[in-house]
Amino acid sequence: MASAALPTPEPGPVPAPAPGPVPAPAPAPVPGPAPGIGSAVGTGGPGPAVGFGAGLLVVQPLRRKHCAGCRRGPLSMLVLEDAAPRCLDCADLGHLVYLPRGDTALTRRSREESGLSVVVVRFNRRKGRYEREGVLVEEAALARAEERCLADAEARRRRRARDARLRSAQDAHFAELFAAEILRLFPGCPADRARGIAAHASLRGSGRVGRSAAGRALSEAAVVFAVRASVRHVDTPYDRLLMSGVPRYEARRLIAADVETLIRTWGEDRDARTARDGTAA
């Protein structure tokens, strides 16, 4: 089977030369490949096929073309042999199946599994070049490649599930540590409330204080910040003030006394223990 050459886009009208001295004739151009295509497609041009590697190429034509051999058409794909379009059957490629571009792993594995593979290209008028649209491979090779990709997908799914379980366990453990630190700093805080504050502040991906570097280190400032925020939203009319149009800083000023009262109440046991033991709690 002869190698395939790509059609060169038809040139536009040539403008009439301006009057003047006749320039010396330029050397006759050497027949070469279509734009972006080299000798790998049988054009006789120098060098390898640019951007497509060595091997056969099949074209998706922009215009209606019929096979020069069997006269079938219009052809969705063709091979040029001696400047004449041939259908895939006449070019001995009819047993191959088309795999559109898009899945890099599937394309690579299909070509690895296939004894014969062909790159399919189409001319892009706007960019003025041929672009890869997919490949033709053996049907059995495509099936084997799909099985390999499915096996990889299943392995990735299992790994994601394991990672999710690990992250969930880590998050639960950290929330317990955070709640314990809340209860250490605020012994008067109900245990259920401390766990709720910890779960809210340490939610993965939330960007809240529990996910900050200080929060992950269980610094006292971060824990107190999380408790204050919870008291502000749950135990005071702060949210209602915001909804009624009160500016944020004014709303905070109005509920500041209530927040400090509850914070002080929750921390009284700790202060009493500190005074009794003479050490920091």
C-alpha positions in Angstrom: 0.0 0.0 0.0 1.4 3.4 -0.9 1.9 6.0 1.8 -0.8 8.7 2.1 -0.2 12.3 1.3 -2.3 15.2 2.7 -4.2 17.6 0.4 -2.8 21.1 0.2 -5.4 23.8 0.7 -6.3 25.5 -2.6 -4.6 28.9 -3.0 -6.5 32.1 -3.4 -6.5 34.3 -6.6 -3.1 35.7 -7.4 -3.1 39.6 -7.8 -1.7 41.0 -11.1 1.9 42.2 -10.8 2.6 45.9 -10.6 4.2 47.4 -13.7 8.0 47.7 -13.6 11.1 45.8 -14.5 10.6 42.1 -14.8 12.5 40.3 -11.9 14.7 37.4 -12.6 12.7 34.1 -12.4 12.9 32.4 -9.0 14.1 28.8 -8.8 11.3 26.3 -9.3 10.0 25.1 -5.9 10.8 21.6 -4.9 7.6 19.6 -4.4 7.0 19.2 -0.7 4.5 18.2 1.9 1.2 19.8 2.9 1.4 22.3 5.8 2.8 20.6 8.8 3.4 17.2 7.1 6.6 15.6 6.0 7.8 12.5 4.2 6.2 10.1 6.6 3.0 10.5 4.6 4.5 9.8 1.2 4.8 13.4 -0.1 8.5 13.2 -0.8 9.1 16.2 1.4 12.2 16.4 3.6 12.2 15.4 7.2 9.6 13.6 9.4 6.0 14.5 9.7 5.9 17.6 11.9 3.8 17.1 15.0 2.5 13.7 14.1 5.6 11.4 14.2 6.5 8.8 11.6 3.7 6.6 10.2 0.6 6.6 8.1 -1.9 9.5 8.2 -5.6 9.5 7.4 -7.4 12.8 6.5 -10.9 13.9 7.5 -11.7 16.0 4.4 -13.3 19.4 4.5 -15.0 19.0 1.1 -17.0 16.1 -0.3 -14.7 13.5 -1.7 -15.3 10.1 -3.4 -13.0 7.2 -3.6 -11.0 7.0 -6.8 -11.2 3.2 -6.6 -14.7 2.1 -5.7 -16.3 5.5 -6.2 -18.0 5.4 -2.8 -18.6 8.7 -1.0 -18.7 11.2 0.3 -15.9 10.0 2.5 -15.6 10.8 6.2 -12.0 9.7 6.1 -9.6 9.1 3.2 -6.0 8.3 2.3 -4.3 10.0 -0.6 -2.5 7.7 -3.0 -0.8 9.2 -6.0 -2.9 12.4 -5.4 -6.1 10.4 -5.6 -8.4 9.9 -2.6 -9.0 6.3 -1.4 -11.5 5.1 1.1 -10.2 3.1 4.1 -11.3 -0.2 2.6 -9.4 0.4 -0.7 -6.4 1.5 1.4 -6.5 -1.7 3.4 -7.4 0.2 6.6 -11.1 -0.7 6.8 -10.6 -3.2 9.6 -9.5 -0.4 12.0 -11.8 1.4 14.4 -11.7 5.1 15.1 -10.8 6.4 18.6 -11.3 10.2 18.9 -8.8 12.3 20.8 -9.5 13.2 24.4 -8.3 10.3 26.6 -4.6 10.3 26.5 -4.1 7.1 28.4 -6.5 5.2 26.3 -5.0 6.5 23.1 -1.5 5.6 24.2 -2.4 2.1 25.3 -4.5 1.4 22.2 -1.5 2.2 20.0 0.7 0.1 22.1 -1.7 -2.9 21.8 -2.3 -2.4 18.1 -0.1 -3.9 15.4 -1.2 -1.2 13.0 -2.3 2.3 14.0 -2.9 5.4 12.0 -3.1 9.1 13.0 -6.3 10.9 11.8 -5.9 14.6 11.0 -8.1 17.4 9.8 -7.1 20.8 8.3 -7.9 23.8 10.5 -8.5 26.7 8.2 -8.3 29.3 10.9 -4.9 28.1 12.1 -3.7 27.1 8.6 -2.4 23.7 9.7 -3.4 20.0 10.1 -4.4 19.0 13.6 -4.7 15.6 15.2 -8.3 14.4 15.6 -7.8 10.8 16.8 -6.3 7.4 15.8 -7.4 4.3 13.9 -6.5 1.1 15.8 -7.4 -2.6 15.8 -10.7 -3.3 17.5 -9.2 -6.0 19.7 -6.4 -3.6 20.7 -8.9 -1.0 21.7 -10.7 -3.5 23.9 -7.5 -4.5 25.6 -6.6 -0.9 26.2 -10.0 -0.2 27.7 -9.6 -3.1 30.1 -6.3 -1.7 31.2 -7.8 1.7 31.7 -10.7 0.3 33.7 -8.4 -1.6 35.9 -6.5 1.6 36.6 -9.7 3.5 37.2 -10.8 0.8 39.8 -7.4 1.0 41.5 -7.8 4.8 41.7 -11.3 4.5 43.1 -10.1 2.1 45.8 -7.2 4.4 46.6 -9.5 7.4 46.8 -11.8 5.5 49.2 -8.8 4.5 51.4 -7.6 8.1 51.5 -11.1 9.4 52.3 -11.3 6.9 55.2 -7.9 8.0 56.5 -8.8 11.7 56.3 -12.0 11.0 58.1 -10.2 9.2 60.9 -7.6 12.0 61.1 -10.3 14.7 61.2 -12.3 12.9 63.9 -9.1 12.5 66.0 -8.2 16.2 65.6 -11.7 17.3 66.5 -11.5 15.2 69.7 -8.2 16.9 70.6 -9.7 20.3 69.8 -12.7 19.6 72.0 -10.5 18.4 74.8 -8.5 21.7 74.6 -11.7 23.7 74.7 -12.7 21.8 77.9 -9.3 22.4 79.4 -9.5 26.1 78.8 -13.3 26.4 79.6 -14.2 23.7 82.0 -17.7 25.2 82.4 -18.5 24.6 78.7 -20.9 21.7 78.2 -19.1 18.7 76.6 -21.6 18.4 73.7 -21.1 22.1 73.0 -17.3 21.8 73.0 -17.5 18.9 70.5 -19.8 20.9 68.3 -17.5 23.9 68.4 -14.5 21.7 67.6 -16.3 19.9 64.7 -17.3 23.3 63.2 -13.9 25.0 63.6 -11.9 22.0 62.3 -14.0 21.1 59.2 -11.7 20.2 56.4 -11.7 22.7 53.6 -13.7 25.3 55.5 -10.8 27.8 56.0 -11.9 28.2 59.6 -9.5 28.8 62.5 -9.3 25.1 63.3 -7.7 24.5 59.9 -5.1 27.3 60.3 -1.6 26.6 61.4 -2.4 27.9 64.9 -5.5 25.8 65.0 -3.6 22.7 64.0 -1.1 23.4 66.7 -4.0 23.8 69.2 -2.7 27.2 70.3 -4.7 28.8 73.1 -5.4 31.9 70.9 -7.0 29.7 68.2 -9.1 27.8 70.6 -10.4 30.9 72.3 -11.1 32.5 69.0 -13.3 29.5 68.0 -15.2 29.5 71.3 -15.8 33.3 71.0 -17.1 32.9 67.5 -19.5 30.1 68.5 -20.8 32.2 71.5 -21.3 35.2 69.3 -23.4 33.4 66.7 -25.3 30.9 69.0 -25.8 32.7 72.3 -26.3 36.3 71.4 -28.6 38.2 68.9 -25.6 39.0 66.7 -26.9 37.3 63.6 -30.3 39.0 64.0 -28.6 42.4 64.3 -26.7 41.7 61.1 -29.9 40.7 59.3 -31.6 43.9 60.4 -28.9 46.0 58.8 -26.7 46.8 61.8 -23.1 47.2 60.7 -20.8 44.4 61.8 -18.6 46.4 64.1 -21.6 48.0 65.8 -23.3 44.6 66.2 -20.1 43.2 67.8 -20.1 46.2 70.2 -23.7 45.6 71.2 -23.2 42.0 72.1 -19.6 42.2 73.5 -20.8 42.2 77.1 -22.9 39.1 76.6 -20.0 37.2 75.0 -17.6 38.2 77.8 -20.0 37.1 80.5 -20.5 33.6 79.1 -16.8 33.2 78.3 -16.0 34.2 81.9 -18.6 31.8 83.2 -17.2 28.9 81.3 -13.7 29.7 82.4 -14.4 30.2 86.1 -13.7 26.6 87.1 -10.3 26.9 85.4 -9.5 30.2 87.2 -10.5 28.6 90.6 -8.3 25.6 89.9 -5.4 27.8 88.9 -5.8 29.9 92.1 -6.1 26.7 94.3 -3.1 24.9 92.7 -1.0 28.0 92.2 -0.1 26.8 88.7 -1.4 27.3 85.2 -4.3 25.0 84.3 
